[in-house]
Amino acid sequence: METAVPTVQQFREYIQRIRLKAADQNVETFELDAEGIHTSVAGKSHAYTDIEACRTAMKMEMKPGDKVLHTGNGKKTNLTVAYKS
């Protein structure tokens, strides 16, 4: 049985949980990358077909002080962001 493709909102909720956990642990800055988030939310069953939804969520969750560290070389590639907690 095929699992449902995660939504942008599901990826955003995951990032929000990580941000809250970092704040609770007094971690000032943390890095997340699209491939890691994708695997955590979608599992390994999806072959990055929805990586753009993950990248979109990452950009939507950026706040002042957050920085893009790596954009990859296209829409279907990895994105790395340093978020502040």
Backbone as JSON, one array per atom type, in Angstrom:
{
  "sequence": "METAVPTVQQFREYIQRIRLKAADQNVETFELDAEGIHTSVAGKSHAYTDIEACRTAMKMEMKPGDKVLHTGNGKKTNLTVAYKS",
  "N": [[0.84, -1.19, 0.0], [0.63, 2.15, -0.92], [2.01, 4.98, 0.68], [0.68, 8.17, 1.68], [1.59, 11.18, 0.02], [3.52, 13.6, 1.64], [2.37, 16.81, 2.77], [2.95, 20.36, 2.25], [2.29, 21.62, 4.62], [2.66, 19.56, 6.51], [5.43, 19.25, 6.4], [6.13, 21.81, 7.3], [5.15, 21.74, 9.94], [6.82, 19.81, 11.05], [9.31, 21.17, 10.95], [8.7, 23.27, 12.68], [8.38, 21.85, 15.08], [11.0, 20.95, 15.48], [12.29, 23.41, 15.8], [11.12, 24.33, 18.2], [12.0, 22.33, 19.95], [14.76, 22.78, 19.83], [14.87, 25.33, 20.98], [13.95, 24.71, 23.56], [16.1, 23.25, 24.42], [18.02, 25.12, 24.61], [19.51, 25.63, 22.3], [20.98, 27.7, 20.09], [21.25, 28.03, 17.25], [20.43, 25.94, 14.51], [20.85, 23.51, 11.93], [19.04, 22.46, 9.09], [18.33, 20.2, 6.45], [16.82, 19.67, 3.25], [16.7, 17.01, 2.3], [17.07, 15.49, 4.64], [14.87, 16.33, 6.22], [12.82, 15.53, 4.53], [13.14, 12.72, 4.53], [12.63, 12.2, 7.24], [9.93, 12.97, 7.49], [8.54, 11.83, 5.29], [9.62, 9.33, 5.07], [11.6, 6.65, 3.73], [10.29, 5.69, 1.59], [9.4, 7.34, -0.43], [10.7, 8.6, -3.38], [11.92, 11.21, -3.32], [10.02, 12.61, -4.77], [8.4, 14.58, -3.91], [10.03, 16.59, -3.0], [10.1, 19.28, -3.56], [7.91, 20.35, -2.2], [8.85, 20.12, 0.38], [11.09, 21.83, 0.28], [9.74, 24.23, -0.18], [8.29, 24.48, 2.22], [10.42, 24.78, 3.99], [11.43, 27.28, 3.22], [9.21, 28.87, 3.78], [9.16, 28.74, 6.52], [11.27, 30.24, 7.32], [12.66, 32.84, 9.27], [13.5, 36.21, 10.35], [17.01, 36.42, 10.61], [17.52, 33.77, 10.07], [19.35, 31.7, 7.78], [20.04, 30.78, 4.42], [22.1, 28.18, 3.63], [22.87, 26.47, 1.63], [21.75, 26.08, -1.61], [21.52, 24.14, -3.48], [21.36, 22.94, -6.87], [19.07, 23.39, -8.34], [15.45, 22.96, -8.57], [14.84, 20.39, -7.69], [16.72, 19.57, -5.9], [18.83, 19.38, -2.95], [18.39, 21.55, -0.11], [19.75, 23.63, 2.31], [19.31, 25.07, 5.44], [20.13, 27.36, 8.0], [18.6, 27.72, 10.93], [17.36, 29.88, 13.48], [16.63, 29.28, 16.87]],
  "CA": [[0.0, 0.0, 0.0], [1.4, 3.39, -1.05], [1.73, 6.0, 1.7], [0.33, 9.47, 1.13], [2.67, 12.14, -0.15], [3.4, 14.65, 2.65], [2.0, 18.15, 2.32], [3.79, 21.46, 2.71], [1.95, 21.84, 6.03], [3.31, 18.53, 7.33], [6.84, 19.61, 6.49], [6.22, 23.0, 8.16], [4.93, 21.31, 11.32], [8.04, 19.13, 11.47], [10.31, 22.21, 11.2], [8.27, 23.98, 13.89], [8.69, 20.99, 16.23], [12.46, 20.98, 15.67], [12.62, 24.74, 16.33], [10.71, 24.35, 19.61], [12.91, 21.44, 20.68], [16.05, 23.48, 19.93], [14.7, 26.4, 21.97], [13.87, 24.07, 24.87], [17.43, 22.76, 24.79], [18.92, 26.28, 24.55], [20.34, 25.59, 21.1], [20.71, 28.98, 19.43], [21.13, 27.85, 15.8], [20.47, 24.55, 14.06], [20.76, 23.37, 10.48], [18.19, 21.41, 8.53], [18.4, 20.11, 5.0], [15.59, 19.13, 2.66], [16.75, 15.55, 2.23], [16.87, 14.96, 5.99], [13.48, 16.58, 6.59], [12.0, 14.67, 3.68], [13.22, 11.35, 5.04], [11.97, 12.16, 8.55], [8.49, 13.12, 7.35], [7.98, 10.93, 4.28], [10.24, 8.02, 5.11], [12.42, 6.33, 2.56], [9.45, 5.11, 0.54], [9.22, 8.3, -1.52], [11.97, 8.88, -4.04], [12.07, 12.65, -3.43], [9.09, 13.17, -5.75], [7.76, 15.74, -3.29], [11.07, 17.38, -2.35], [9.79, 20.7, -3.73], [7.02, 20.71, -1.09], [9.72, 20.26, 1.54], [11.85, 23.07, 0.09], [8.79, 25.33, 0.0], [8.03, 24.58, 3.66], [11.62, 25.32, 4.62], [11.49, 28.71, 2.94], [8.1, 29.51, 4.48], [9.46, 28.75, 7.95], [12.41, 31.13, 7.61], [12.38, 34.06, 10.01], [14.7, 37.07, 10.36], [18.16, 35.8, 11.26], [17.76, 32.46, 9.46], [20.17, 31.85, 6.58], [20.2, 29.68, 3.48], [23.51, 27.81, 3.54], [23.09, 25.76, 0.38], [20.51, 26.04, -2.39], [21.55, 23.09, -4.49], [21.49, 23.48, -8.23], [17.79, 23.29, -9.03], [14.28, 22.75, -7.71], [14.74, 19.02, -7.21], [17.91, 19.23, -5.13], [18.85, 19.68, -1.53], [18.42, 22.92, 0.41], [20.17, 23.63, 3.71], [19.02, 26.34, 6.1], [20.47, 27.52, 9.41], [17.49, 28.38, 11.61], [17.55, 30.28, 14.87], [15.54, 28.7, 17.67]],
  "C": [[0.88, 1.25, 0.0], [1.01, 4.37, 0.05], [1.44, 7.33, 1.01], [1.56, 10.36, 1.04], [2.49, 13.26, 0.88], [3.07, 16.0, 2.02], [3.02, 19.18, 2.82], [3.55, 21.69, 4.2], [2.62, 20.81, 6.94], [4.81, 18.81, 7.47], [7.03, 20.82, 7.4], [6.08, 22.61, 9.63], [6.17, 20.59, 11.87], [9.12, 20.17, 11.82], [9.97, 22.97, 12.47], [8.59, 23.16, 15.14], [10.19, 21.0, 16.52], [12.88, 22.32, 16.26], [12.28, 24.82, 17.81], [11.64, 23.48, 20.47], [14.27, 22.11, 20.87], [15.97, 24.59, 20.98], [14.65, 25.83, 23.38], [15.23, 23.6, 25.37], [18.49, 23.86, 24.73], [19.93, 26.2, 23.42], [20.0, 26.84, 20.29], [20.44, 28.82, 17.94], [21.22, 26.36, 15.48], [20.29, 24.52, 12.56], [19.83, 22.23, 10.12], [18.39, 21.39, 7.02], [17.18, 19.37, 4.48], [15.59, 17.61, 2.62], [16.49, 14.93, 3.59], [15.44, 15.14, 6.47], [12.57, 15.64, 5.82], [11.97, 13.24, 4.2], [12.5, 11.21, 6.38], [10.46, 12.19, 8.43], [7.9, 12.04, 6.43], [8.5, 9.51, 4.39], [11.02, 7.79, 3.83], [11.6, 5.8, 1.41], [9.24, 6.04, -0.64], [10.58, 8.66, -2.08], [12.1, 10.37, -4.33], [11.16, 13.27, -4.49], [8.44, 14.44, -5.21], [8.78, 16.63, -2.57], [10.78, 18.87, -2.49], [8.85, 21.18, -2.64], [7.84, 20.93, 0.17], [10.52, 21.56, 1.45], [10.96, 24.29, 0.31], [8.52, 25.56, 1.49], [9.23, 25.2, 4.38], [11.72, 26.83, 4.43], [10.39, 29.46, 3.69], [8.37, 29.64, 5.97], [10.64, 29.64, 8.31], [11.92, 32.41, 8.26], [13.62, 34.94, 9.95], [15.83, 36.4, 11.17], [18.48, 34.41, 10.73], [18.52, 32.67, 8.16], [20.15, 30.59, 5.73], [21.69, 29.42, 3.36], [23.85, 27.16, 2.2], [21.76, 25.67, -0.36], [20.45, 24.87, -3.34], [21.65, 23.73, -5.86], [20.2, 23.33, -9.02], [16.67, 22.97, -8.07], [14.24, 21.36, -7.08], [15.93, 18.61, -6.33], [17.82, 19.73, -3.7], [18.92, 21.18, -1.25], [18.83, 22.8, 1.86], [19.97, 25.02, 4.27], [19.5, 26.27, 7.54], [19.35, 28.34, 10.04], [17.93, 28.8, 13.0], [16.37, 29.76, 15.66], [14.71, 29.74, 18.37]]
}
